[in-house]
Amino acid sequence: MGGHIDCFLDISSFYSYLAIKYLQKNRDILKTHDVTINFIPIFLGGVNVGSGNKPPWSLPAKAAYGQFDSARAKKYHGMEDIEVPNFFPPLTILPQRAMCYIKASYSNEKFEEAWLAIFHALWIPPQKNVCLPESLKEALAGTKLFSETEVEEIMKGATQQEWKDKLTNNTKDVLEKGAFGAPWMWVRNAEGKEEPFFGSDRFHFMWEFLGLPWVDIEVLPKGSDRKAKL
């Protein structure tokens, strides 16, 4: 089989948090099918502006429905401790630039672990506004992944033109791939065909596109001994 998934994320999107956790959970199985994953930082605000999309909370009907959808998604993924912070929506340019720097400067394992820690700091109480320099610095230091000097270098890097440009270019790239939100997945299958996938609830479509064996959700007959399992 074989294939590749580029997954474009921003910490401002809790659906991005669900997506990175879900894909990481399934990475070992995907490896057995020669499917690789690459997580890429983008600026969701730039995606919204560039695509003409509006954030869900800015439209009353979407905001009302979003309360149901988010609760269902958190339950499905076993992440019901996620809460919207009181500083929402966050301006995530600084932490996303920092993640670009970390991705280029450290191992992939450190990059992903650090990004998960930043997602956690923003979405799991007691939340930290990691969009503020001191809070981001504190969160990075708290990971124990970096020395004090390395944290300073990351913070400095996040303000440098190279990493400003990198985040901008990542955002332009995903816009060219049709993105209007996050998480946005650009997937290549074994035949070399590429297609986009959006959101944290369409992975079964992705598995089908990749030609992977997968089990669908099914309704059980009344009286079945099998328990519903999310």
Order of alpha helices (4+ residues) and beta strands (2+ residues): beta-alpha-alpha-beta-alpha-alpha-alpha-alpha-alpha-alpha-alpha-beta-beta-alpha
